[in-house]
Amino acid sequence: DLFKRGEPFGIPGTIVDGMNVFKVREEAFKAGKYVREGNGPYILEVQTYRYRGHSMSDPAKYRTKEELASYKTKDSIQLVYDEILKKKITSKKELEKINTNVIQEIKEAAEFALENPFPKVHDLYTDVYI
């Protein structure tokens, strides 16, 4: 567990299921509260599952179809989708509309990026605060 690396330095931490956005939010809130109260750093290890290989040249043949399928049942987006429907926050039709709009926005952003020149070097750090 990576979060335990802070223990020798007196830095507390915890591990959280990164596939569950609700658990991540809860633990991030706790960690943020701890830090804001002046207690020092906190390590939050968020474990997620990478569905694909490391790169285009990695077909991820080291995973079984069963392993992949078991993680897809815990997909974070699906978890939120199901929770929204369960709590009747909105309808399935409205979620489909939102999804369509998000896909369109992504396509437009990708087209914009591909059709425009790279920024000038001196602009790379404009409005970036370090």
N, C-alpha and C positions, 0 to 999 in steps of 0.2 A: 504494500500500500504506500503510494508516494506521499500521502499527506503526513505519514509518520516521520518523514525526514525532518520535520520541524521540531519534533519532540526534544532532541538534545539541546535545542536553542530556546526552549520554553515557548515554542509557537504551537498553539493548539490547532486542530484541524479535524476534518471529517471527510467521509466519502459519501457520495450521493449518486443515485441512479440517474444518469444524464438522459436516459430515455423517457423520464417522467418529468415533464415541465413543471408540474405542481410541486413535486419534491425538490426540484432544483430551486424554484422560487422560494420555497419555505427555508431551505438551508442557506440560500444567498441572503435572505433577509436577516437570519440569525447572525451570519458572518459579518454582514454590514453593520448591524447593531453593535456587535462586539468591538469592531474596529472604531466606529464613530464614538463609542464611549471612552476611547483613549486607552484601550487595553493592548494595543499593538497589532501586529499582523496576525492573520488567520489563513490557514491553507484549506481551500475547498477543492477536493479532488472530484471532478465530475466525470464519471465513466460513461462513455457512449459506445455504440457499435458502428463500425464503418462497414456499410453494405457492399462497397466495391473494393477493388484492389488499391494499392498505394498510388498507382499511376496508370496511364493508358496502356503501358506495356505489362501490367500485372493483372492477369485474368482471375486472380484469387482462387485458383484451383485447389488451394489448401483448405478450403471450406467445403463442407458437405451441403447439399441442398436442404437437408433437414435443419442444420444449424442456421442457415440463412432464413428459412421459413419460420423457425422458432423466434428469431429476433423481429421479424416483420410483424408478428402478432403483438409486439410491444412497441411498435413504432410511435414516436412521440407526437407526430402530427395526427395520426389516427386516434390516439388517446384523447387529445384535445377535441378533435372533431366529435368523437363519441360523447364526450362529457357535455359539450355544447348542446347536442341533440337531446341527451338525457335530461338536462336541466331546462330544456325548452327555451334556451336563450335566443335562438333563432331557428329558422326552418332549414331543412336539407336543401331546398331550392335556393334559399338566400346564400347558404354556404357554397353551393355550386357557382353562383353568380360571383361571389367574392373570389373563388379560385380562378375563374375565367379572367377576371380583372387583374389578378396578380400575375397570371401567366402572360397576359398582354403587356403589362408594365415591364416585366422581365425582358420580353422580346424587344420592346422599344428601347430599353436601356442598353441591351446588347447591340442592337443596330446602331444606336447613337455612338457607342464606344468603337465599333468597327468602322464607322463612316467618318469619324473625326480624327484629326492628327493627335499625336501624343502631346501632352503639355510641355511647355518650355521648361528647361531644368530649373530656372530661377522661380518658377511658379509651383514647384513640387511641395514646398513647405508653406505656402500661403494658407492662412487660416488653420494651421496645425499648431497645436500648443503642446510643448514637451515639458 
